[in-house]
């Protein structure tokens, strides 16, 4: 990313390695001081012990958990992700340059799994969605930069399923439609200024009827606002 301080390979570091290096340095210093007070054998012991320590920590680092962190050139964090055995596993967080959170996602064995939250740069929530083994699965909601809800629905194995609703920037319904594993199945209701305008009826993706709403003048659909 052009906003990063260094390319990913350069500025991503593993916290566990830093800790292990500090520990190894202290141990090496201890043996070095012993060597100063004795003879060449002390120096040899220090060298051998330090080599073993770095080997052990290297193995530990490759096979267990650590974090990769990327920074913007202003010193603020851009991305932090938990790793295990070299793949994403755990919480992943990204930020905007102003320091506000951009996205939180959870990974399991390298795939998104669980809740994902995305924010606008001004700090307002933009989207909530869920993953299951790398595929979108569960409820989703989205909002505009002012916090007004723009849409909501359900996804099953990556496909819209059930009722999905779209709102305008004032929080008024525009469309309410029903899906069955990715295809329209049931009512698709169109709204205008908060009132039902007309209704389409679908069956397995095919429109089979259209109903005009003669009662729209007395049916009111109130907007939903998000604080």
C-alpha positions in Angstrom: 0.0 0.0 0.0 1.4 3.5 -0.8 0.3 4.6 2.6 2.4 2.0 4.4 5.8 2.9 5.9 7.4 -0.1 4.3 6.2 -3.0 2.1 4.4 -5.8 4.0 7.5 -8.1 4.0 9.6 -5.3 5.5 7.5 -3.8 8.2 5.5 -6.8 9.4 7.1 -8.2 12.5 6.4 -11.0 15.0 6.1 -10.0 18.6 7.2 -13.4 19.7 10.5 -13.0 17.9 11.2 -9.7 19.5 10.6 -11.1 22.9 12.7 -14.2 22.2 15.6 -12.0 21.0 15.5 -9.9 24.2 15.6 -13.1 26.3 18.4 -14.6 24.3 20.4 -11.4 24.5 20.1 -11.3 28.3 21.2 -14.9 28.6 24.0 -14.4 26.2 25.2 -11.4 28.2 25.1 -13.5 31.3 27.3 -16.2 29.8 29.6 -13.5 28.3 30.2 -12.0 31.7 31.0 -15.5 33.0 33.4 -15.9 30.2 35.2 -12.7 31.1 35.8 -14.1 34.5 37.0 -17.5 33.4 38.4 -18.6 30.1 37.6 -19.4 26.5 35.2 -22.2 27.5 32.8 -19.6 28.9 32.7 -17.9 25.5 32.1 -21.2 23.7 29.3 -22.0 26.1 27.7 -18.6 25.5 27.8 -19.1 21.7 26.4 -22.6 21.8 23.6 -21.7 24.2 22.6 -18.6 22.1 22.5 -20.7 19.0 20.2 -23.3 20.7 18.0 -20.5 22.0 17.5 -18.9 18.6 16.7 -22.3 17.0 14.1 -23.1 19.7 12.4 -19.8 19.4 12.4 -20.0 15.6 10.6 -23.3 15.8 8.2 -22.0 18.4 7.5 -19.0 16.2 6.7 -21.0 13.1 4.3 -23.4 14.9 2.5 -21.1 17.3 0.7 -17.8 17.5 2.2 -14.4 16.8 1.0 -11.1 15.3 1.9 -9.3 12.1 1.6 -5.5 12.3 1.8 -2.9 9.5 2.2 0.8 10.2 1.4 3.9 8.2 4.2 6.4 7.6 2.8 8.6 10.3 3.5 5.8 12.9 -0.1 4.7 13.4 -1.1 1.1 13.0 -2.6 0.2 9.6 -3.2 -3.5 10.0 -2.7 -6.1 12.7 -3.5 -9.8 12.3 -3.1 -12.9 14.5 -1.3 -15.8 12.9 -0.9 -19.5 13.7 1.4 -21.8 11.9 1.9 -19.2 9.2 -1.8 -18.6 8.4 -4.4 -16.2 9.6 -6.1 -17.4 12.8 -7.8 -15.1 15.2 -8.6 -11.4 15.1 -7.6 -9.1 12.3 -7.9 -5.3 12.7 -7.3 -2.5 10.2 -7.4 1.2 10.7 -7.7 4.4 8.7 -4.9 6.9 8.7 -6.7 9.1 11.2 -6.6 6.3 13.7 -10.2 5.2 13.5 -10.9 1.5 13.1 -11.7 0.4 9.6 -12.5 -3.3 9.9 -12.4 -6.2 12.4 -12.6 -9.7 11.1 -12.0 -13.1 12.7 -10.2 -15.9 11.0 -10.0 -19.6 11.6 -7.5 -21.7 9.7 -6.9 -18.9 7.2 -10.6 -18.3 6.4 -12.9 -15.6 7.7 -15.1 -17.1 10.3 -17.6 -15.3 12.6 -18.5 -11.6 12.9 -17.1 -8.9 10.6 -17.6 -5.2 11.4 -16.6 -2.4 9.0 -16.7 1.3 9.8 -16.8 4.5 7.8 -13.7 6.8 8.1 -15.7 9.1 10.4 -16.2 6.3 12.9 -19.8 5.4 12.1 -20.5 1.8 11.6 -20.8 0.8 7.9 -21.6 -2.9 7.9 -22.0 -6.0 10.0 -21.9 -9.4 8.5 -20.9 -13.0 9.3 -18.8 -15.7 7.8 -18.7 -19.4 8.1 -15.5 -21.1 6.9 -14.8 -18.3 4.5 -18.3 -17.9 3.1 -20.8 -15.2 4.0 -23.4 -16.8 6.3 -25.9 -15.1 8.6 -27.5 -11.7 9.1 -26.0 -8.5 7.5 -26.8 -4.8 8.1 -25.3 -1.7 6.5 -25.5 2.0 7.3 -24.5 5.3 5.6 -21.9 7.8 7.0 -24.7 9.4 9.1 -25.7 6.2 10.8 -28.9 5.7 8.8 -29.6 2.0 8.0 -29.4 1.3 4.3 -30.0 -2.4 4.1 -30.4 -5.7 6.1 -31.1 -9.3 5.3 -29.9 -12.9 5.7 -27.3 -14.9 3.7 -27.0 -18.7 3.7 -23.8 -20.2 2.3 -23.1 -17.0 0.4 -26.6 -16.7 -1.1 -29.4 -14.2 0.0 -32.1 -16.2 1.7 -35.2 -14.9 3.4 -36.3 -11.2 3.6 -33.9 -8.5 2.4 -34.8 -4.8 2.9 -33.3 -1.7 1.2 -33.7 1.8 2.6 -33.1 5.2 1.3 -30.9 7.9 2.9 -33.8 9.0 5.1 -34.4 5.5 6.5 -37.5 4.9 4.4 -38.0 1.5 2.8 -37.4 1.3 -0.9 -37.7 -2.5 -1.5 -38.5 -5.5 0.6 -37.9 -8.7 -1.2 -37.9 -12.4 -0.4 -35.2 -14.8 -1.5 -34.8 -18.6 -1.6 -31.2 -19.6 -1.8 -30.2 -16.8 -4.1 -33.3 -16.4 -6.2 -36.4 -14.3 -5.7 -39.3 -16.4 -4.3 -42.3 -14.7 -2.8 -43.2 -11.0 -2.6 -41.0 -8.1 -3.8 -42.6 -4.9 -2.5 -41.8 -1.5 -3.9 -42.2 1.6 -1.8 -42.3 5.3 -2.7 -42.1 8.0 0.0 -42.8 5.5 2.7 -45.9 4.0 1.0 -46.4 0.7 -0.9 -46.3 1.5 -4.6 -46.8 -2.0 -6.1 -45.9 -5.7 -5.3 -44.3 -8.2 -7.6 -44.8 -11.9 -6.9 -42.0 -14.4 -7.8 -41.7 -18.1 -7.8 -38.2 -19.6 -8.1 -36.9 -16.5 -9.8 -39.8 -16.0 -12.2 -42.3 -13.2 -11.9 -45.8 -14.6 -11.9 -47.9 -11.6 -10.9 -47.9 -7.8 -10.2 -50.3 -6.3 -7.6 -51.1 -2.6 -7.5 -51.6 -1.3 -4.0 -54.9 0.6 -4.1 -54.6 1.1 -0.3 -51.3 2.8 -0.5 -52.9 6.2 0.4 -53.7 5.0 3.9 -50.8 2.6 4.6 -47.8 4.3 6.0 -44.3 2.7 6.5 -42.4 4.7 9.1 -38.6 5.1 8.7 -36.1 3.4 11.0 -33.2 5.4 12.2 -30.0 4.2 13.8 -28.4 6.2 16.5 
